[in-house]
Amino acid sequence: MTVSPHEAIDTAYFDVVIVGAGISGLGAAYRLLQRNPELSYTILERRERIGGTWDLFRYPGVRSDSSIFTLSFPYEPWTRKEGVADGDHIREYLTHTAHKYGIDRHIRFNSHVLAADWDSATDTWTVTFEQGGVAQQCRSRFVFFGSGYYNYDQGYTPEFPGIEQFGGTVVHPQHWPEDLDYAGKKVVVIGSGATAVTLIPSMAERAGKVTMLQRSPTYLISGSKYSRFAAGARKVLPRKASHLAIRMYNALLEAAFWFLSRKTPRLIKWLLRRMAIKNLPAGYDVDTHFKPTYNPWDQRLCLIPDADLYTAIADGRADVVTDHIDHFDATGIALKSGVHLDADMVVTATGLQLQALGGVKISLDGVGINPCDRFVYKAHMLEDVPNLFWCVGYTNASWTLRADMTARATVKLLAHMAAHGYTHAYPHRGDEPMTEKPSWDIQAGYVLRSLHALPRSGTKRPWNVRQNYFADAIDYRFDRIEEAMVFGRAADRAAVVG
Ligand SMILES: Cc1cc2nc3c(=O)[nH]c(=O)nc-3n(C[C@H](O)[C@H](O)[C@H](O)COP(=O)(O)OP(=O)(O)OC[C@H]3O[C@@H](n4cnc5c(N)ncnc54)[C@H](O)[C@@H]3O)c2cc1C
């Protein structure tokens, strides 16, 4: 949508503008209410509903692939029985949480943020957003980006030769049509990541046959949907205390498994292979289809609750083909090996496109900057960019573990600034040389093909983006708020609207 600046009609002023009403944006609003209740805020959300990822993704079987106890908020207990939650239930939980704390009253839906410009004379951001085709503006002292990490408009689909010849339906999981009928159909799912292994067992319940077509295998781990620890803790502890205990237990479990995978890959490889052999039919070619060449957690490990994918294969409702696509034709996919996969429908579970800051154009005093040229400070601020926060979760643990820490660090900084009368704060690295490393040091395809889409990570604190919840939690506990941070007051304070 093209909008012209002169259509701007809204010059409302807020202390904080939050972009996005998903886990991160709602979590930031809650922490703000708790710590800085005197500050005004609005949430600008481009969609019509709360939930972000959990509203956008509607493919069959969509669910969490990490424990819901760590994906949920620490202050709002997850009360359902299952520890791996369906997308619908996560959306309901987020909607309920937003309503309970009155956060939903602050959300402006259908408000697509396009640009944010910092004015150093007044220490305010001018945020331009599009609502119903009209460009609007508001001003704020702070901007918090809870806009997720991928492009909402488009998923990633590689160029497949001849795809236009295909006579069946092609669908990307990011844009699942509500009324898509696949009952009795031959479905090929391209990909073997979390999305593919989630939707295949679910589609296999109604489809004629579902084939997972992968170039190379992925590590899968089977775990129960229900946690005995959770059931036990709920019996003996009050609701909030049990939620915190289960949350911590799961965070520890996930961290321990990740640590063991990195330190003893051979043991974990052996374990995962045993799991596959135990759940697949005797004589199944586990090594071709489920034995990756990389080490566990070089790429994200995919959860299959109660081995559902293996069960679908064992029941003959799903199968796996490990091969390369040569081309599409009218009736399906011709593979490099010469095999032809007949298909009525092809699902391209080929991933996401990374995107920082929701694609919003950032400028400082009218001069555009590329956030991806900047180093990230304590994983949530950008070098030399004042009063701006970015909320990104872990790649090896539940998103909310870091999202909540980011929200708390943000409101702590805001409270510190209020106490000292500062109107701006920005992290500054100066001329200190910094060795770089990837911000997301995971070998997943969607990360590798767009490393340039993320801001930069250094190797030394506070510029080191780590994937280590417990180390970050300790750092956060002993955080020095003034470390590498420049504080100040606006030159022209009178112009700050209050
Ligand atoms: C299919 C899928 C499954 C996942 N499963 C898990 C899991 O099990 N565990 C886990 O830890 N992580 C998982 N993730 C990662 C997941 O995205 C996070 O868990 C979490 O939901 C991210 O929350 P968020 O609020 O930061 O971002 P999002 O959920 O992406 O929400 C961002 C919000 O910002 C809005 N927005 C973006 N740009 C703009 C803009 N310019 N203007 C206005 N609004 C904007 C969007 O519309 C959206 O509502 C999964 C991701 C996907 C895609």
The ligand as an ORCA input file, in Angstrom:
! r2SCAN-3c Opt
* xyz 0 1
  C       4.808    -21.829     13.113
  C       5.647    -21.323     14.238
  C       5.735    -22.033     15.423
  C       6.510    -21.549     16.469
  N       6.601    -22.281     17.623
  C       7.346    -21.822     18.632
  C       7.452    -22.532     19.855
  O       6.872    -23.583     20.034
  N       8.227    -22.028     20.830
  C       8.902    -20.860     20.673
  O       9.585    -20.449     21.591
  N       8.819    -20.167     19.528
  C       8.065    -20.601     18.517
  N       7.979    -19.871     17.368
  C       8.599    -18.561     17.295
  C       7.431    -17.560     17.576
  O       7.305    -16.684     16.560
  C       7.548    -16.991     18.965
  O       7.338    -17.996     19.903
  C       6.554    -15.895     19.344
  O       5.232    -16.209     19.017
  C       6.996    -14.607     18.760
  O       6.242    -13.606     19.397
  P       6.418    -12.105     18.978
  O       5.322    -11.370     19.639
  O       7.800    -11.662     19.205
  O       6.243    -12.106     17.396
  P       4.994    -12.507     16.533
  O       4.216    -13.603     17.133
  O       5.513    -12.714     15.153
  O       4.071    -11.219     16.574
  C       4.500    -10.030     15.983
  C       3.296     -9.130     15.829
  O       3.747     -7.890     15.326
  C       2.910     -7.479     14.264
  N       3.701     -6.653     13.367
  C       4.843     -6.992     12.711
  N       5.298     -5.962     12.005
  C       4.429     -4.943     12.209
  C       4.359     -3.617     11.733
  N       5.273     -3.105     10.893
  N       3.323     -2.837     12.151
  C       2.384     -3.317     13.007
  N       2.400     -4.578     13.476
  C       3.420     -5.367     13.087
  C       2.446     -8.763     13.620
  O       1.252     -8.605     12.891
  C       2.288     -9.657     14.840
  O       0.999     -9.600     15.368
  C       7.213    -20.340     16.307
  C       7.141    -19.639     15.101
  C       6.370    -20.119     14.072
  C       6.322    -19.347     12.796
*
